[in-house]
Amino acid sequence: MAKTKHPSKKARLAKAGRQTRWAPFWTVPKKYGKSRKVHPGRHTAKKRSWRRTKLKA
């Protein structure tokens, strides 16, 4: 990729990066109750890795 990115493309890449993060830790007890131990990554809708799946950006 080019060293300098166009601002609109950079904004699209930044948004895609935020969408693949884990959900906040406090969503686990809110959704399942206090005793259930679940990884917060399960609440993330879009799971994508920079290695596996490329963007159409």
LUMSEVO-232714 format. One line per field, with one value per residue (C-alpha): x, z, y. Coordinates in Angstrom, 1 decimal, padded with zeros to 4 digits. Layout:
// residues N
east	X:...
up	Z:...
north	Y:...
END
This chain:
// residues 57
east	000.0:001.1:003.0:000.4:-003.2:-006.1:-008.2:-011.4:-009.7:-007.9:-011.3:-012.8:-009.8:-010.0:-013.7:-013.1:-010.4:-012.8:-015.5:-013.2:-012.3:-013.7:-016.8:-016.4:-015.9:-019.0:-021.3:-020.6:-022.4:-025.1:-026.0:-025.4:-025.5:-022.9:-021.7:-021.2:-017.7:-017.8:-015.1:-016.2:-015.0:-018.2:-020.3:-018.4:-020.6:-017.9:-014.9:-012.1:-008.4:-006.0:-004.3:-007.4:-009.9:-009.1:-011.3:-012.7:-011.3
up	000.0:-000.6:002.1:002.1:002.1:000.8:003.7:002.7:002.2:005.6:007.2:005.7:006.9:010.4:010.6:009.5:012.2:014.9:013.8:014.4:018.0:020.9:022.6:025.9:028.9:030.7:027.9:029.1:032.5:031.0:028.3:030.1:033.8:036.5:036.6:032.9:031.6:027.9:025.7:024.7:021.1:020.7:020.7:017.8:014.7:012.1:012.6:010.1:010.2:008.1:007.0:006.2:004.6:002.5:002.3:-000.9:000.1
north	000.0:003.5:005.4:008.2:007.2:009.2:010.5:008.8:005.4:005.9:006.6:003.4:001.3:002.8:002.0:-001.6:-001.9:-000.7:-003.2:-006.2:-005.4:-007.4:-006.2:-004.4:-006.8:-005.5:-006.9:-010.5:-010.3:-008.0:-010.6:-013.9:-013.1:-012.8:-016.4:-017.2:-017.0:-016.1:-014.5:-010.9:-011.6:-013.6:-010.5:-008.9:-009.0:-008.7:-011.0:-010.3:-010.5:-008.5:-011.8:-013.9:-011.6:-008.5:-005.4:-003.9:-000.5
END
